[in-house]
Amino acid sequence: MKFSDAFNVNRMPDDDWFDPVLSIDTKLFLDPFLLYADEKGYFEGSHEEIIAFFNSVFQLIARSKGDRKSLLWKKATATVVLPEVQEICLGYAGGGTGGSGSGPQLAATVAEAMWDAVEAGLTEISHFEEVGILREGIGADRISDATAAILRWRLGEYTGAVCERHGIPTEEFKYLRGRYNLADQRWEPLKLQLPRNPYNNKGVLLVPDDYLRELPTMNAGDFWDYAVTNENETLRNEFSFDVAANVSKAEIVAFARKHPTILIDYVSQREHLPSKPYNVKDDPRGLLQWYDASKQYVGLHPLTLPILDVTSFMSAVRQMQAQFKHFVEENGGWKLLWNDNNTPRREESSQLLFLGVVKHYCAANNIDISREADVGRGTVDFKASSGYLLRALLEVKLAKNGRFWNGLERQLPTYLKAESVGFGSFIVIVYTETELQAINALTNRVNRLNDSVPFAVEAVVVDARRDPTPASKL
């Protein structure tokens, strides 16, 4: 359910806040560079606040001279144990809104990255994202979480203003590490009046659309592109392969540490280039459209799914999958799986659309559906359950995926065995006629698989080819 649905909000023209799905994180991120480029309203001075925080930690690290046992190093590490900010409903927590935050292990990584910066000759940090280029393990979600944690009080005031304007009920939420006192170099508690998220009972913090991106503006890949364009000779002298080809984050990190002046030049140039937020309205990556489209479809095609035993539970799962297939093939759902340039969208778009259809049916019939559930031997796309005994594992894969058959014949059976689940489903998304022909062997291979395992596996083929022939013309 979206925030606007949960609190019956009719958005006004001046509402610039992102409308999050409260039950699952949207894979967008709070980008500190966009704050740097366009501070306004409650966020004026926010980038300076972020940098002042990290530079205070940077100075502690520098003064420690790299001694991990010193009080200075320990204080720095303790300071960057940033509170987790599940309240913004953004990031990579596919199964819900429980992000990774910045616990002691990540704090240690940040401290080490700052020491890398000291050794590279940097005397201060002008953007926290620089740290993420100097050390692995500090990606988009970490940068977003850190930004939200430091600006929690600003996000709280912004959210409070939205709630007051729309008459949304709020209640008090307390945060022990709510706002950083730069003068005293310590975290202080904070109380905020926020609306309650009915899915996790935490507060909700709204974020302006204009500060959200798929990736931070400054990131390792962008730095590498800069280096390829501006430092090609340096790269060719150090690498024996095509420098424009894909390289690992580890290689980019090593290059940045070895050439801090190139990193400094990159940051300086980036500050003078425009950066655009994610286009929430057009949603070019299909990160948002799935919710409204699937909600509308399910509303027009309700299902009553009484769950009495294993047979009725399996029937319910099959009926929900059939509705997804019907939506894509017969009700224009395929349009949400293609980009505007006539290229198919990523596998995640199919999974989100499937989740949208199934989740609404599950909510109406007291069935639990979890996305990216940890099943011990890995992460399955979806787990549906009604109590402990009635469970099914569901995988949604693209036919063009190079590991397609491995997912069917090895991955899904491994998950089923690990969870002691008796029913699994493999939903295949087909984009082209060639792919459709290539999976003709699917039924036979599923039958052979079922002959060799103590559980039932079924396959569902969903035809998502562009511009299908209308049923009236068949």
VOPAGU-2260 file (C-alpha; in pm, 1 decimal, decimal comma):
REM VOPAGU-2260
SITE   aa  ch    i         X         Y         Z
SITE  MET   A    0       0,0       0,0       0,0
SITE  LYS   A    1     124,1     346,2     -87,2
SITE  PHE   A    2     151,1     620,4     172,8
SITE  SER   A    3    -121,1     820,1      -3,3
SITE  ASP   A    4    -356,1     518,6       3,5
SITE  ALA   A    5    -289,2     438,1     367,1
SITE  PHE   A    6    -371,7     791,6     478,8
SITE  ASN   A    7    -629,5     885,0     211,9
SITE  VAL   A    8    -421,6    1171,2      74,0
SITE  ASN   A    9    -526,3    1361,4    -236,2
SITE  ARG   A   10    -203,3    1509,0    -361,2
SITE  MET   A   11    -194,0    1879,4    -442,4
SITE  PRO   A   12       9,8    2049,0    -718,1
SITE  ASP   A   13     265,3    2171,6    -463,9
SITE  ASP   A   14     319,3    1825,5    -313,0
SITE  ASP   A   15     677,4    1739,0    -409,4
SITE  TRP   A   16     721,4    1433,9    -185,0
SITE  PHE   A   17     782,2    1080,7    -303,7
SITE  ASP   A   18     482,7     854,1    -239,6
SITE  PRO   A   19     643,2     531,7    -107,1
SITE  VAL   A   20     502,6     180,8     -99,3
SITE  LEU   A   21     496,0     117,8     274,3
SITE  SER   A   22     541,3    -259,1     265,1
SITE  ILE   A   23     847,5    -283,7      41,0
SITE  ASP   A   24    1148,5     -66,9     -32,2
SITE  THR   A   25    1160,9     110,9    -367,2
SITE  LYS   A   26    1505,9      86,8    -524,9
SITE  LEU   A   27    1570,3     458,1    -530,4
SITE  PHE   A   28    1819,3     640,2    -311,3
SITE  LEU   A   29    1856,7     971,0    -133,3
SITE  ASP   A   30    2142,7    1134,1    -323,6
SITE  PRO   A   31    2355,0    1381,2    -122,1
SITE  PHE   A   32    2484,3    1539,8    -444,1
SITE  LEU   A   33    2131,8    1645,1    -542,3
SITE  LEU   A   34    2105,1    1810,7    -201,7
SITE  TYR   A   35    2435,7    1983,4    -269,7
SITE  ALA   A   36    2310,2    2108,1    -607,1
SITE  ASP   A   37    1964,7    2228,1    -501,5
SITE  GLU   A   38    1912,4    2294,8    -132,1
SITE  LYS   A   39    1572,3    2439,8     -55,5
SITE  GLY   A   40    1320,1    2476,7     224,7
SITE  TYR   A   41    1384,1    2243,5     515,1
SITE  PHE   A   42    1700,4    2119,8     343,8
SITE  GLU   A   43    1892,5    2447,1     318,5
SITE  GLY   A   44    2234,4    2384,9     471,3
SITE  SER   A   45    2189,8    2006,5     463,7
SITE  HIS   A   46    2496,6    1925,3     251,0
SITE  GLU   A   47    2718,7    2136,4     473,2
SITE  GLU   A   48    2576,8    1947,3     771,8
SITE  ILE   A   49    2657,8    1611,0     611,8
SITE  ILE   A   50    3013,0    1711,9     522,5
SITE  ALA   A   51    3075,4    1870,4     861,8
SITE  PHE   A   52    2975,5    1540,6    1022,4
SITE  PHE   A   53    3206,8    1330,4     808,1
SITE  ASN   A   54    3494,7    1574,7     830,0
SITE  SER   A   55    3474,6    1567,5    1209,9
SITE  VAL   A   56    3513,4    1188,6    1186,7
SITE  PHE   A   57    3784,3    1229,7     921,5
SITE  GLN   A   58    3988,0    1450,6    1154,5
SITE  LEU   A   59    3962,6    1193,4    1434,3
SITE  ILE   A   60    4089,7     925,6    1195,0
SITE  ALA   A   61    4373,2    1148,7    1076,3
SITE  ARG   A   62    4477,8    1232,4    1431,9
SITE  SER   A   63    4474,7     862,9    1526,8
SITE  LYS   A   64    4755,6     806,5    1271,8
SITE  GLY   A   65    4589,3     480,0    1176,5
SITE  ASP   A   66    4615,1     326,5    1523,8
SITE  ARG   A   67    4306,0     105,0    1541,9
SITE  LYS   A   68    4342,1      69,1    1918,6
SITE  SER   A   69    4359,8     440,3    1994,1
SITE  LEU   A   70    4073,8     627,3    2159,5
SITE  LEU   A   71    4053,1     859,3    1859,6
SITE  TRP   A   72    3998,7     570,7    1616,8
SITE  LYS   A   73    3743,2     407,9    1847,6
SITE  LYS   A   74    3554,2     735,1    1888,3
SITE  ALA   A   75    3548,5     785,8    1511,8
SITE  THR   A   76    3419,1     433,8    1453,0
SITE  ALA   A   77    3152,3     467,4    1721,3
SITE  THR   A   78    3036,1     795,3    1570,0
SITE  VAL   A   79    2971,6     648,7    1224,6
SITE  VAL   A   80    2751,9     368,1    1357,8
SITE  LEU   A   81    2462,9     548,5    1192,9
SITE  PRO   A   82    2105,3     465,2    1289,3
SITE  GLU   A   83    1913,8     255,6    1039,1
SITE  VAL   A   84    1646,0     456,5     856,9
SITE  GLN   A   85    1372,3     212,7     756,1
SITE  GLU   A   86    1127,1     501,1     770,7
SITE  ILE   A   87    1206,0     626,2     418,1
SITE  CYS   A   88    1109,2     293,6     251,8
SITE  LEU   A   89    1393,7     319,6       0,6
SITE  GLY   A   90    1685,0      92,5     -86,4
SITE  TYR   A   91    1762,4    -271,0    -151,0
SITE  ALA   A   92    1554,7    -449,3     115,1
SITE  GLY   A   93    1345,5    -639,4    -137,3
SITE  GLY   A   94    1151,7    -836,2     122,7
SITE  GLY   A   95    1028,0    -533,1     315,2
SITE  THR   A   96    1161,6    -206,3     452,3
SITE  GLY   A   97    1438,1    -341,7     675,0
SITE  GLY   A   98    1754,5    -186,4     537,6
SITE  SER   A   99    2107,2    -268,6     636,9
SITE  GLY   A  100    2179,9      61,5     808,9
SITE  SER   A  101    2531,9     117,7     936,0
SITE  GLY   A  102    2620,7    -125,0    1211,7
SITE  PRO   A  103    2962,5    -172,2    1369,7
SITE  GLN   A  104    3099,6    -369,4    1073,4
SITE  LEU   A  105    3005,9    -100,0     822,8
SITE  ALA   A  106    3128,4     171,9    1060,1
SITE  ALA   A  107    3465,3      -1,8    1059,1
SITE  THR   A  108    3458,1      -4,2     677,6
SITE  VAL   A  109    3387,4     369,8     667,9
SITE  ALA   A  110    3670,7     433,6     913,7
SITE  GLU   A  111    3910,6     230,2     700,7
SITE  ALA   A  112    3797,2     418,6     389,7
SITE  MET   A  113    3873,4     746,8     562,5
SITE  TRP   A  114    4219,1     623,3     652,9
SITE  ASP   A  115    4263,7     529,4     286,3
SITE  ALA   A  116    4177,5     891,5     205,9
SITE  VAL   A  117    4431,1    1018,0     459,7
SITE  GLU   A  118    4702,3     795,6     314,0
SITE  ALA   A  119    4606,9     911,9     -35,2
SITE  GLY   A  120    4682,5    1266,8      69,0
SITE  LEU   A  121    4330,0    1404,2     110,9
SITE  THR   A  122    4305,4    1665,7     384,9
SITE  GLU   A  123    3927,4    1686,2     396,2
SITE  ILE   A  124    3614,3    1535,7     244,8
SITE  SER   A  125    3402,2    1750,6      17,7
SITE  HIS   A  126    3145,5    1477,3     -59,2
SITE  PHE   A  127    3082,7    1160,4     142,1
SITE  GLU   A  128    3049,0     970,1    -185,6
SITE  GLU   A  129    3427,8    1002,0    -227,6
SITE  VAL   A  130    3466,2     752,9      55,7
SITE  GLY   A  131    3255,8     501,6    -135,2
SITE  ILE   A  132    3497,7     521,6    -428,5
SITE  LEU   A  133    3795,5     450,6    -202,5
SITE  ARG   A  134    3661,7     137,0     -37,5
SITE  GLU   A  135    3438,8    -158,1    -131,2
SITE  GLY   A  136    3124,6    -215,9      73,4
SITE  ILE   A  137    3000,7     143,5      63,5
SITE  GLY   A  138    2738,4     145,3    -209,7
SITE  ALA   A  139    2424,8     337,8    -297,2
SITE  ASP   A  140    2216,9     204,6      -8,5
SITE  ARG   A  141    2487,9     288,4     247,8
SITE  ILE   A  142    2527,5     640,9     115,8
SITE  SER   A  143    2150,5     690,8     114,1
SITE  ASP   A  144    2111,6     553,2     467,6
SITE  ALA   A  145    2393,5     770,0     597,2
SITE  THR   A  146    2241,6    1079,8     438,4
SITE  ALA   A  147    1898,5    1003,8     581,8
SITE  ALA   A  148    2039,2     931,7     928,5
SITE  ILE   A  149    2225,3    1263,1     948,8
SITE  LEU   A  150    1927,0    1454,4     809,9
SITE  ARG   A  151    1662,0    1264,7    1004,7
SITE  TRP   A  152    1553,5    1578,2    1189,4
SITE  ARG   A  153    1511,9    1769,2     860,8
SITE  LEU   A  154    1316,3    1484,8     703,6
SITE  GLY   A  155    1103,4    1478,9    1017,3
SITE  GLU   A  156    1019,1    1848,9     992,9
SITE  TYR   A  157     946,8    1815,5     621,0
SITE  THR   A  158     717,9    1516,5     685,0
SITE  GLY   A  159     544,9    1700,4     969,1
SITE  ALA   A  160     461,5    1989,4     737,2
SITE  VAL   A  161     311,3    1749,0     481,1
SITE  CYS   A  162     104,4    1580,7     751,3
SITE  GLU   A  163     -23,3    1912,4     884,6
SITE  ARG   A  164    -121,5    2025,7     535,2
SITE  HIS   A  165    -319,2    1708,2     469,1
SITE  GLY   A  166    -452,6    1639,7     818,7
SITE  ILE   A  167    -259,0    1314,2     852,1
SITE  PRO   A  168    -249,4    1182,3    1211,1
SITE  THR   A  169      93,4    1158,5    1372,3
SITE  GLU   A  170     238,8    1028,2    1695,0
SITE  GLU   A  171     566,8    1062,5    1879,2
SITE  PHE   A  172     865,7     849,4    1784,0
SITE  LYS   A  173    1190,3     858,8    1980,5
SITE  TYR   A  174    1540,4     811,7    1842,8
SITE  LEU   A  175    1834,5     772,2    2078,7
SITE  ARG   A  176    2080,9     874,1    1806,3
SITE  GLY   A  177    1856,9    1125,4    1638,5
SITE  ARG   A  178    2071,1    1431,4    1564,6
SITE  TYR   A  179    2445,0    1484,8    1567,1
SITE  ASN   A  180    2579,1    1768,2    1784,5
SITE  LEU   A  181    2884,0    1886,2    1592,2
SITE  ALA   A  182    3010,2    2114,4    1872,7
SITE  ASP   A  183    3010,3    1832,7    2129,0
SITE  GLN   A  184    3081,0    1559,7    1870,6
SITE  ARG   A  185    2809,1    1329,1    1992,9
SITE  TRP   A  186    2468,7    1198,6    1894,2
SITE  GLU   A  187    2168,7    1335,1    2083,3
SITE  PRO   A  188    1818,9    1188,8    2125,5
SITE  LEU   A  189    1538,4    1322,4    1909,4
SITE  LYS   A  190    1158,6    1313,6    1924,5
SITE  LEU   A  191     959,0    1341,5    1602,0
SITE  GLN   A  192     585,5    1353,9    1529,2
SITE  LEU   A  193     537,7    1112,9    1240,4
SITE  PRO   A  194     263,3     899,8    1083,0
SITE  ARG   A  195     288,4     530,1    1170,3
SITE  ASN   A  196     362,8     273,6     900,7
SITE  PRO   A  197      99,5      -0,9     949,0
SITE  TYR   A  198     333,6    -263,0     802,2
SITE  ASN   A  199     626,9    -227,9    1041,2
SITE  ASN   A  200     488,8       4,8    1311,5
SITE  LYS   A  201     772,5     249,3    1257,8
SITE  GLY   A  202     736,0     613,9    1166,1
SITE  VAL   A  203     727,5     728,2     804,8
SITE  LEU   A  204     973,6     986,2     675,4
SITE  LEU   A  205     888,9    1145,0     341,0
SITE  VAL   A  206    1158,1    1250,7      94,5
SITE  PRO   A  207    1128,1    1510,2    -185,7
SITE  ASP   A  208    1120,9    1361,1    -536,6
SITE  ASP   A  209    1397,1    1598,3    -642,5
SITE  TYR   A  210    1655,1    1427,2    -418,8
SITE  LEU   A  211    1608,3    1069,9    -542,7
SITE  ARG   A  212    1815,0     876,8    -796,8
SITE  GLU   A  213    1874,9     517,2    -902,3
SITE  LEU   A  214    2240,7     560,5    -804,7
SITE  PRO   A  215    2424,6     844,6    -633,0
SITE  THR   A  216    2552,7    1100,8    -882,2
SITE  MET   A  217    2906,3    1033,2    -762,1
SITE  ASN   A  218    2979,2     662,3    -772,9
SITE  ALA   A  219    3259,5     426,8    -866,5
SITE  GLY   A  220    3123,3     359,3   -1213,5
SITE  ASP   A  221    3089,8     728,5   -1292,2
SITE  PHE   A  222    3443,2     790,6   -1163,8
SITE  TRP   A  223    3570,6     515,2   -1391,9
SITE  ASP   A  224    3391,7     667,6   -1691,3
SITE  TYR   A  225    3560,8     997,6   -1609,5
SITE  ALA   A  226    3899,8     826,6   -1591,7
SITE  VAL   A  227    3844,0     645,2   -1922,6
SITE  THR   A  228    3756,1     973,8   -2091,2
SITE  ASN   A  229    4018,5    1196,9   -1931,6
SITE  GLU   A  230    4298,7     965,7   -1816,8
SITE  ASN   A  231    4302,7     705,5   -2092,5
SITE  GLU   A  232    4680,8     693,1   -2125,2
SITE  THR   A  233    4725,5     641,7   -1750,4
SITE  LEU   A  234    4476,3     356,8   -1757,8
SITE  ARG   A  235    4637,3     188,7   -2057,4
SITE  ASN   A  236    4976,7     200,8   -1889,5
SITE  GLU   A  237    4836,8      12,2   -1589,5
SITE  PHE   A  238    4585,2    -229,0   -1740,9
SITE  SER   A  239    4648,2    -491,0   -2006,3
SITE  PHE   A  240    4287,8    -501,1   -2125,1
SITE  ASP   A  241    4035,1    -268,9   -2287,3
SITE  VAL   A  242    3992,4       1,3   -2024,8
SITE  ALA   A  243    3643,3      80,8   -2148,9
SITE  ALA   A  244    3528,0    -272,1   -2066,1
SITE  ASN   A  245    3359,8    -370,3   -1741,5
SITE  VAL   A  246    3591,1    -365,1   -1443,7
SITE  SER   A  247    3530,1    -471,2   -1085,6
SITE  LYS   A  248    3468,5    -234,1    -798,8
SITE  ALA   A  249    3793,3    -361,5    -645,2
SITE  GLU   A  250    3992,4    -250,3    -950,4
SITE  ILE   A  251    3825,7      91,6    -949,1
SITE  VAL   A  252    3897,8     130,5    -577,5
SITE  ALA   A  253    4263,4      36,1    -626,0
SITE  PHE   A  254    4297,9     287,4    -909,2
SITE  ALA   A  255    4135,6     566,5    -703,9
SITE  ARG   A  256    4369,9     502,6    -408,9
SITE  LYS   A  257    4674,1     503,8    -635,4
SITE  HIS   A  258    4567,4     824,1    -811,9
SITE  PRO   A  259    4400,9    1052,1    -555,3
SITE  THR   A  260    4459,9    1359,5    -772,6
SITE  ILE   A  261    4242,1    1202,8   -1043,8
SITE  LEU   A  262    3970,9    1146,4    -782,8
SITE  ILE   A  263    4000,6    1509,8    -671,7
SITE  ASP   A  264    3978,3    1628,0   -1032,3
SITE  TYR   A  265    3674,2    1405,3   -1088,6
SITE  VAL   A  266    3493,7    1549,8    -787,0
SITE  SER   A  267    3575,8    1904,5    -897,1
SITE  GLN   A  268    3443,3    1843,1   -1246,8
SITE  ARG   A  269    3130,1    1667,7   -1117,4
SITE  GLU   A  270    3045,4    1969,1    -903,7
SITE  HIS   A  271    3012,5    2177,3   -1220,1
SITE  LEU   A  272    2797,9    1929,1   -1410,9
SITE  PRO   A  273    2418,8    1901,9   -1373,3
SITE  SER   A  274    2263,9    1597,3   -1214,3
SITE  LYS   A  275    1902,6    1495,5   -1262,3
SITE  PRO   A  276    1679,8    1314,3   -1013,2
SITE  TYR   A  277    1491,4    1001,9   -1112,6
SITE  ASN   A  278    1188,2    1084,9   -1325,9
SITE  VAL   A  279     917,5     963,5   -1090,5
SITE  LYS   A  280     638,9    1067,1   -1326,9
SITE  ASP   A  281     761,4     875,5   -1634,5
SITE  ASP   A  282     930,0     597,2   -1431,7
SITE  PRO   A  283    1164,9     487,0   -1712,7
SITE  ARG   A  284    1293,2     182,4   -1520,7
SITE  GLY   A  285     952,4      51,1   -1412,5
SITE  LEU   A  286    1028,2      90,7   -1042,5
SITE  LEU   A  287     690,5     246,0    -960,6
SITE  GLN   A  288     430,4     177,5   -1230,2
SITE  TRP   A  289     376,8    -180,3   -1122,9
SITE  TYR   A  290     190,5     -80,1    -806,6
SITE  ASP   A  291     -96,6     125,3    -950,1
SITE  ALA   A  292    -137,2     -96,4   -1257,9
SITE  SER   A  293    -154,8    -420,1   -1059,6
SITE  LYS   A  294    -381,7    -266,5    -795,8
SITE  GLN   A  295    -628,9    -156,4   -1063,6
SITE  TYR   A  296    -624,6    -497,8   -1231,5
SITE  VAL   A  297    -679,9    -690,3    -908,9
SITE  GLY   A  298    -962,7    -454,6    -814,4
SITE  LEU   A  299   -1139,5    -543,9   -1139,7
SITE  HIS   A  300   -1062,3    -916,1   -1107,6
SITE  PRO   A  301   -1120,5   -1015,9    -742,5
SITE  LEU   A  302   -1051,9   -1368,4    -622,7
SITE  THR   A  303   -1186,7   -1554,9    -322,7
SITE  LEU   A  304    -929,8   -1813,5    -221,5
SITE  PRO   A  305   -1042,5   -2022,6      77,6
SITE  ILE   A  306    -744,1   -2202,9     227,4
SITE  LEU   A  307    -844,8   -2531,6     392,6
SITE  ASP   A  308    -561,0   -2772,4     319,9
SITE  VAL   A  309    -258,4   -2832,9      98,3
SITE  THR   A  310    -471,5   -2886,0    -210,4
SITE  SER   A  311    -666,0   -2561,0    -172,5
SITE  PHE   A  312    -346,5   -2369,5     -93,6
SITE  MET   A  313    -175,7   -2497,5    -409,5
SITE  SER   A  314    -490,6   -2411,6    -603,6
SITE  ALA   A  315    -479,4   -2057,6    -463,8
SITE  VAL   A  316    -117,8   -2014,1    -572,5
SITE  ARG   A  317    -202,4   -2143,3    -921,2
SITE  GLN   A  318    -499,3   -1907,6    -952,8
SITE  MET   A  319    -288,0   -1604,5    -855,4
SITE  GLN   A  320     -23,1   -1701,6   -1109,2
SITE  ALA   A  321    -293,2   -1745,3   -1373,2
SITE  GLN   A  322    -419,3   -1394,7   -1303,5
SITE  PHE   A  323     -66,7   -1255,2   -1348,7
SITE  LYS   A  324     -36,2   -1439,9   -1679,8
SITE  HIS   A  325    -377,5   -1310,5   -1791,1
SITE  PHE   A  326    -288,4    -954,7   -1690,8
SITE  VAL   A  327      34,9    -956,7   -1890,4
SITE  GLU   A  328     -94,4   -1138,5   -2196,7
SITE  GLU   A  329    -453,6   -1016,3   -2225,8
SITE  ASN   A  330    -480,5    -686,3   -2035,2
SITE  GLY   A  331    -179,3    -490,9   -2156,0
SITE  GLY   A  332      45,5    -575,8   -1863,6
SITE  TRP   A  333     323,2    -654,4   -2112,2
SITE  LYS   A  334     358,8    -278,9   -2174,2
SITE  LEU   A  335     502,5    -240,2   -1825,5
SITE  LEU   A  336     779,1    -486,1   -1909,8
SITE  TRP   A  337     921,1    -288,6   -2203,3
SITE  ASN   A  338    1122,8      32,7   -2217,0
SITE  ASP   A  339    1021,8     324,5   -2437,9
SITE  ASN   A  340    1308,0     239,1   -2675,2
SITE  ASN   A  341    1152,4    -103,9   -2745,1
SITE  THR   A  342    1400,4    -296,2   -2531,9
SITE  PRO   A  343    1280,3    -537,2   -2261,5
SITE  ARG   A  344    1312,0    -424,3   -1903,0
SITE  ARG   A  345    1521,1    -598,4   -1641,1
SITE  GLU   A  346    1410,1    -910,5   -1459,4
SITE  GLU   A  347    1327,1    -702,0   -1155,2
SITE  SER   A  348    1045,6    -525,8   -1344,0
SITE  SER   A  349     876,4    -861,9   -1402,9
SITE  GLN   A  350     922,8    -957,1   -1040,4
SITE  LEU   A  351     775,4    -629,3    -917,8
SITE  LEU   A  352     473,3    -661,5   -1146,0
SITE  PHE   A  353     421,3   -1019,0   -1030,7
SITE  LEU   A  354     450,5    -903,4    -671,0
SITE  GLY   A  355     191,8    -630,9    -732,4
SITE  VAL   A  356     -68,3    -875,0    -862,6
SITE  VAL   A  357      -2,3   -1152,5    -612,6
SITE  LYS   A  358      42,1    -927,1    -309,1
SITE  HIS   A  359    -303,1    -771,1    -350,6
SITE  TYR   A  360    -464,1   -1115,0    -379,1
SITE  CYS   A  361    -267,3   -1242,1     -80,8
SITE  ALA   A  362    -373,4    -947,2     133,4
SITE  ALA   A  363    -739,1   -1011,1      48,3
SITE  ASN   A  364    -715,7   -1382,7     131,0
SITE  ASN   A  365    -490,9   -1387,9     440,1
SITE  ILE   A  366    -190,7   -1532,1     257,6
SITE  ASP   A  367     158,2   -1404,1     332,8
SITE  ILE   A  368     392,7   -1327,5      43,0
SITE  SER   A  369     757,8   -1241,0     104,9
SITE  ARG   A  370     996,8   -1115,6    -161,5
SITE  GLU   A  371    1364,8   -1213,2    -173,6
SITE  ALA   A  372    1319,5   -1444,5     121,8
SITE  ASP   A  373    1631,2   -1600,4     274,8
SITE  VAL   A  374    1585,6   -1977,3     267,3
SITE  GLY   A  375    1919,3   -2080,5     411,4
SITE  ARG   A  376    2079,7   -2192,5      85,8
SITE  GLY   A  377    2017,8   -1860,7     -88,9
SITE  THR   A  378    1747,1   -1607,3    -166,2
SITE  VAL   A  379    1429,0   -1718,0    -340,6
SITE  ASP   A  380    1229,3   -1461,3    -538,7
SITE  PHE   A  381     905,0   -1519,0    -344,6
SITE  LYS   A  382     773,0   -1731,4     -62,2
SITE  ALA   A  383     396,7   -1768,7     -18,8
SITE  SER   A  384     257,0   -1916,8     301,4
SITE  SER   A  385     -55,9   -1970,2     505,1
SITE  GLY   A  386      77,0   -2078,0     840,8
SITE  TYR   A  387     391,4   -2289,6     862,7
SITE  LEU   A  388     273,2   -2607,4     691,2
SITE  LEU   A  389     126,7   -2448,2     378,4
SITE  ARG   A  390     416,5   -2292,8     188,4
SITE  ALA   A  391     529,9   -2249,4    -170,5
SITE  LEU   A  392     844,9   -2106,0    -327,7
SITE  LEU   A  393     811,3   -1905,0    -647,8
SITE  GLU   A  394    1080,0   -1797,1    -892,2
SITE  VAL   A  395    1017,7   -1536,2   -1165,1
SITE  LYS   A  396    1285,7   -1547,8   -1436,0
SITE  LEU   A  397    1339,9   -1414,2   -1785,6
SITE  ALA   A  398    1374,6   -1673,6   -2060,6
SITE  LYS   A  399    1673,8   -1478,1   -2190,5
SITE  ASN   A  400    1854,6   -1518,7   -1858,1
SITE  GLY   A  401    2172,2   -1714,1   -1924,9
SITE  ARG   A  402    2120,2   -1916,7   -1605,2
SITE  PHE   A  403    1758,8   -1998,6   -1686,6
SITE  TRP   A  404    1782,9   -2378,3   -1682,4
SITE  ASN   A  405    2007,8   -2372,8   -1377,7
SITE  GLY   A  406    1735,8   -2179,9   -1194,1
SITE  LEU   A  407    1478,5   -2444,5   -1278,5
SITE  GLU   A  408    1677,3   -2763,7   -1233,7
SITE  ARG   A  409    1920,7   -2673,3    -956,3
SITE  GLN   A  410    1838,7   -2348,1    -777,9
SITE  LEU   A  411    1467,1   -2391,6    -709,9
SITE  PRO   A  412    1498,8   -2759,9    -604,4
SITE  THR   A  413    1781,4   -2662,4    -366,4
SITE  TYR   A  414    1561,6   -2397,0    -205,1
SITE  LEU   A  415    1266,7   -2636,1    -175,1
SITE  LYS   A  416    1484,3   -2897,1      -6,5
SITE  ALA   A  417    1641,3   -2643,0     230,3
SITE  GLU   A  418    1299,4   -2515,6     342,2
SITE  SER   A  419    1126,9   -2857,8     340,6
SITE  VAL   A  420     862,3   -2707,6     111,5
SITE  GLY   A  421     659,0   -2942,0    -109,1
SITE  PHE   A  422     553,6   -2707,1    -387,5
SITE  GLY   A  423     754,8   -2479,2    -613,8
SITE  SER   A  424     664,8   -2273,8    -917,0
SITE  PHE   A  425     887,6   -2143,0   -1194,4
SITE  ILE   A  426     736,5   -1845,7   -1380,5
SITE  VAL   A  427     909,1   -1775,3   -1712,2
SITE  ILE   A  428     881,8   -1437,3   -1885,3
SITE  VAL   A  429     921,3   -1457,5   -2263,9
SITE  TYR   A  430    1003,1   -1146,6   -2469,7
SITE  THR   A  431    1061,4   -1280,9   -2821,5
SITE  GLU   A  432     947,5   -1552,9   -3059,9
SITE  THR   A  433    1296,6   -1700,7   -3045,2
SITE  GLU   A  434    1276,8   -1730,6   -2667,2
SITE  LEU   A  435     933,4   -1888,4   -2694,8
SITE  GLN   A  436    1069,3   -2152,7   -2929,2
SITE  ALA   A  437    1373,9   -2208,9   -2709,3
SITE  ILE   A  438    1164,4   -2317,2   -2410,7
SITE  ASN   A  439     957,0   -2574,1   -2596,7
SITE  ALA   A  440    1145,4   -2834,6   -2397,2
SITE  LEU   A  441    1026,3   -2685,0   -2068,8
SITE  THR   A  442     740,6   -2928,3   -2005,6
SITE  ASN   A  443     956,7   -3234,8   -2061,3
SITE  ARG   A  444    1234,5   -3104,8   -1839,5
SITE  VAL   A  445     986,8   -3019,7   -1562,1
SITE  ASN   A  446     842,3   -3370,4   -1584,5
SITE  ARG   A  447    1190,1   -3525,3   -1559,9
SITE  LEU   A  448    1266,7   -3302,8   -1263,2
SITE  ASN   A  449     949,0   -3409,4   -1082,5
SITE  ASP   A  450    1038,5   -3775,1   -1137,5
SITE  SER   A  451    1365,3   -3721,2    -949,9
SITE  VAL   A  452    1263,7   -3506,0    -650,7
SITE  PRO   A  453    1026,9   -3558,2    -352,7
SITE  PHE   A  454     832,5   -3236,3    -419,2
SITE  ALA   A  455     622,7   -3085,1    -695,8
SITE  VAL   A  456     758,1   -2825,2    -937,7
SITE  GLU   A  457     540,5   -2651,6   -1192,5
SITE  ALA   A  458     627,4   -2408,2   -1471,2
SITE  VAL   A  459     422,1   -2116,6   -1602,1
SITE  VAL   A  460     513,4   -1944,9   -1929,1
SITE  VAL   A  461     409,4   -1579,5   -1956,6
SITE  ASP   A  462     413,9   -1433,9   -2307,7
SITE  ALA   A  463     530,0   -1071,3   -2275,7
SITE  ARG   A  464     605,3   -1014,0   -2643,8
SITE  ARG   A  465     528,3    -663,2   -2773,0
SITE  ASP   A  466     199,2    -585,6   -2947,1
SITE  PRO   A  467      33,8    -928,6   -2918,5
SITE  THR   A  468    -246,6   -1006,5   -3161,8
SITE  PRO   A  469    -583,1    -908,8   -3004,3
SITE  ALA   A  470    -794,7   -1209,5   -2913,2
SITE  SER   A  471   -1075,3   -1079,2   -3140,0
SITE  LYS   A  472    -846,2   -1121,7   -3443,0
SITE  LEU   A  473    -724,2   -1471,3   -3366,8
